[in-house]
Amino acid sequence: MGLGRKVYEELPEYDSEQEFVDSVLAELDAHFHIWRQVPLKHWTGQRFRVDAVMQPRDPDQWKDEHPVFAVEFKMPLAFHTDHDRWGATKDFTAWAAQAVDYANSLWEGSSPQRLRIFACPSVTAPFEAIGPSDIDSPTLTTPSFYMSRLLWQLGVGELAKLVGDGWTLLGQGDHVLWSQRRGVHEGKRWSLTPKAGSR
């Protein structure tokens, strides 16, 4: 079941992207084993580095036997919800495409595999308020609604800070897999492993 209402916390301003990454990972360290700047190998042979690979310290409640995922960060100010400060649409689509490339790459860890990539902060948050306002459920027609679901099918989720939940792993935009407040939630029945082919 998706969130009835999702409210993003306003993030503080950071002096650099590295400061943002350090701050978020420090908050998550109690819950996850974290490896930074992890190499990935794309199917084309190109090599990337994802900002972090994470494994739950207590994996017992997760659906996957060995849950693992990656996080790619971007400076939050680049994704301000004020329409006048968005910048080019390319900023969002290029970041989403980069995350998809990473999701189609191989992590050559203890058990080589593709990883689900969580974009942090939310790559779809700036689009939450856009869409028709003259229907019963405007959220169902916003670009964010469709974009988050398409990205999930392509192997990309979101790591966002939500009011009342804290840092939250989201699937399809409004399904809480895990949060600081709830612990493992829909991650009990949703696999982190990206799919390929028929879904």
N, C-alpha and C positions, 0 to 999 in steps of 0.2 A: 504494500500500500504506500502510495506517495505521500509526501508532506501536504497537509491541507493548506498551509501558508508558510512561505519561506522568506525570511528576512535576513539579508546579509549584514554582518557587522561592518561598520565603517573602519577600515584599517588605518593605523597611524601612518604618517609620512615617514619614509625611510631615506637615509642619506644615499643609500646604494642598494642595488639588487642583492648584493652579498649580505648586507645587514638584514634585509628581509628574509632571505633564505636561512641565515643563522638563527633568527628569532623564531621562525616557524618550527624548524627542526629541533630547537631546544625545547619547545613546548611538547613536541611529539616523542621525544626521546624516551620518556617513561613508558610509552606504549609500544614502541617499535624499535627493532634493530635497524640501524640506518647506515648505509654505505653511500659515500658522496662521489660525484663525478665518475660514474660507472660507464665503461665502454659498452656499446651496442654495435652489432654488425647488421646493416641493412641487407635485404635480399639482393640488391644490386652490387654488393661488395663494399659500398661506402660505409665508413665508420663514423659513429657519433658518440657523444658523451651526454648521458642524461644526468640531471642534477642530483638525483638521489634514488636509490633502490631501498625498499623498506619491507621488513617482515615483522609480523606481530610477535611480540614477546611471549604472548600466550595464544597459540594458534588453535586451541582446542574447540572453540565455539564457531570457527569459520567453516564454511562449506568445503573449501579446498583442503586437502590433506597437508599441503605445504603452501599456504597463502603467501604471495609475494607480489609486489607491484612497484611501479616507478612514479616519481613526481618530477615534473618540469615546471620551473618557476619563471615568472616574468615580473618586472617591477610593477607594483600595483597602481601607481599613478598613471600608467599608460592605459589603464582600463577603468577610468573614473566614470561614474554613472551620469555625470552632468553632460548633456548632449553637446555642449559647446567645447568639451575637452576630450572628446573621443579620439580625435585624430582620424586618419584614413581607415576605411573599412579594411584595407589591406593589412593593418596591424592585427586585426582579429583573425582574419581568414588565414594569414600566413602562419600565425601561431598555432591555429587549429591544424593546419596542414603539417607543420613541423611535428606536432604531437602524434598525428596519424603515421608519419614516417617512422617515428620512434616505436610506435605500436606494431609496425611491420618489420621490426628488427629483432635480432636474436641476442638475448642476454646469455653470455657464455659463462654462467655461474656454475655452481655445483651440479645443477641439472639444467643444461641449456634449454631455453624456452623463450617464447615471446612474452612480453609483459604488458599488462594494462597500464596505460599512462594516465596519471591524474594531473590535470592542469591546475596550477595554483598561482594567483587566485582564480576564481571561476572565469572561464573564457566566454561564458554566455550571459553573465550577470548584467552587463550593460544593455542587453536587449530585452530584459524582463518587462520593461514598461512600454515596449513598442507593440502596437497591434490594434485591431478594432476595439472600440470601447462601447459599442452599441449592441453587444450580444451578452447572453447570460454568463458565459465562461470565457472572458477575453484571454485568459492565460493559455487557453488551448490553441489560440491562433497566433501567439507571439512568435517571432523568429527564434527566441530562446527555447521555446517548447520543442520546436522541430529540430533546431540545431543540436540541442543536448542529446536528443534521442538518436539522431544520425551519428553523432560523434561516438556515442556508446556502442553502436553497432560496428563502428570502425576501430574500436579498442581504446576509446578515450573517455575518462570520467573527469570529475572535478574535485579538488580539495579546496573547500571554501569555509570561511568562518561565519557561522550562523548565530543569530541571536538566540540564546537559550540552549544551544547545542555545542558551541565552541567549534573547534576545527572538526570538519565533517567530510567524510568520503561520500560523494554523491554519484549515483548511477542514473542515467537518463534524466538528469536535472533535478529530480525531486525524490529520489529513493535513497534513504540514508543507509549506507552499508555499515558504517561505523561512525561514531562521534565521541568526543571527549565526555559528553554527559551520558549517552546511552550505552557506550561500549559497542560490542558487535550487535548489529541490529539486522538489517536484511542481508548482511554478509553471511548470515547463518544459512541462507538458502540461495544466494546469488554467488556464482563463481566469479573470481577475479580474472580467470583465464580468458583472453580474447578468443573469439570464435572466427572461423573462416568457412566460406561456402554458405550452404543453406543454414538459416537461423531459425 
